[in-house]
Amino acid sequence: MDRTAFESALARDGYTETVERSLTPGEATPDHTHPFDARLLILSGTLIYETAGGRETYLTDESFEVARGTVHAEVAGPEGASYLAGRRR
């Protein structure tokens, strides 16, 4: 999915905030939760999304959703990762 289509879908689906973030190669976030639903679009690199249920790997132009309250962590691939995240409270 391209960025324009992703941003249009965010607006249509009630995501009112967006943030752009980057992780350096191999950088990992600790387990955490959010008080909002999130939808992410990978802009470049690879992002590994981890939950108690397993790991999913997302590549450039792929998107996925994280429900509020879900315990998760992210790990950047060897080339790092940048992503756009929509937030819906």
Buried (B, 14 or more C-beta within 10 A) or exposed (E): EEEEEBBEBBEEEEBEEBEEBEBEEEEEEEEEEBEBBBBBBBBBBBBBBBEEEEEEEBEBEBBBEBEEEBEBBBBBBEEBBBBBBBBBE
